[in-house]
Amino acid sequence: MKTQRPIISDDEHVVLKFRPRTSAHPPGGREEPGPAKSSPTKSSPTKASPAKASPSANDLSRYEQPRDEGDDFRHRMLANVAALAFTVALTAIGIWLAVSIADLRKTQDCVLMGRRDCAGISVTP
């Protein structure tokens, strides 16, 4: 049986030129949408000085908000303790579940082999 190969013309293949992202404006000539363009700040690029804006174009300082009050370290530490407790509880539940499944599997294998002494008998004093 003969395999059929699609006929490919040269019009379907296009070589794209690679341009590194070093310019202040993204490729295509479009400006970035967002609230930073509506109210220019000291760190946001302006149209008057595109040469100076290129180093700060990738800077995240335009997304920073001024803080009137300091950090609440007590709240941060309580959140960290709560996250740690949740992680430890989730890990303990996962380990318990894995051990329980392994014990059930061992008991099931014992029963399927035809043995009669599979169930553990607990003796209370």
HELIX and SHEET records of a PDB file:
HELIX    1   1 ASP A   10  GLU A   12  5                                   3    
HELIX    2   2 PRO A   35  SER A   38  1                                   4    
HELIX    3   3 PRO A   50  SER A   56  1                                   7    
HELIX    4   4 LEU A   60  TYR A   63  5                                   4    
HELIX    5   5 PHE A   73  LEU A  112  1                                  40    
END                                                                             
